[in-house]
Amino acid sequence: MIARGRMAAHRACMIAAVAASTLFLVCYVYFHLHVGDILFLGQGVWRKVYFAILIPHVILAIVIVPMVIVTLSRGLRGRYDRHRVIARWTFPLWMYVSVTGVIVYFMLYQWFPHS
């Protein structure tokens, strides 16, 4: 969007993405405070695949929160040069966390569900 000069649309999409991610994070924390941990029931190679996805997902999910805050604040304050520098890292990491989060969900609740 930025390359096409659609700054207002980019801004609206990014604010909506941060709002949706914040809502998800609040719901996720609430759920796990009330339910606790969910054990992965897959066995063998699937267990290794699950943890190979889960471990970097969790680490990057922690790292991405301050990165998103800094990226958003720089963009909203018009510090576009500094915003661009961190956004080049924030966006792909945020997408990785988002996609692997969906994969973790499917592995826990759809592909290897609890009875």
Phi, psi and omega in degrees: 000320181297318181299333178267006178079017182263064183296320181295320178293319177300313180301314181296317179295318181290321177295319177296320179296317178294319178297314179296318179295321178295316177299316178300313182300318178298314179296320180297311180296316178302312180302311184286337173290329182264332183257325183092199181282149175250124181279140176278127185263356178294154182237167173064225183297329181296327178294317178295318178298315180303310182289330176295331176274316186295315187297308177294330177300311182295314180300312182288332176296326177287316182293325188289333183301305178295329178297317179296317180299313180295314181300313180297314183295322178294321178294316181291332179272001178078017177273062191297326179296314179286327177299313182299320182299312182279329181297330178298334177264321185297313185300307181295324178293320178297319178294319177299313179298319180296312182292315180293331175296320177293319179297316178300316177303310181298320180294323181283316192250343183247311187274327179227061187287159172283150182291000000 
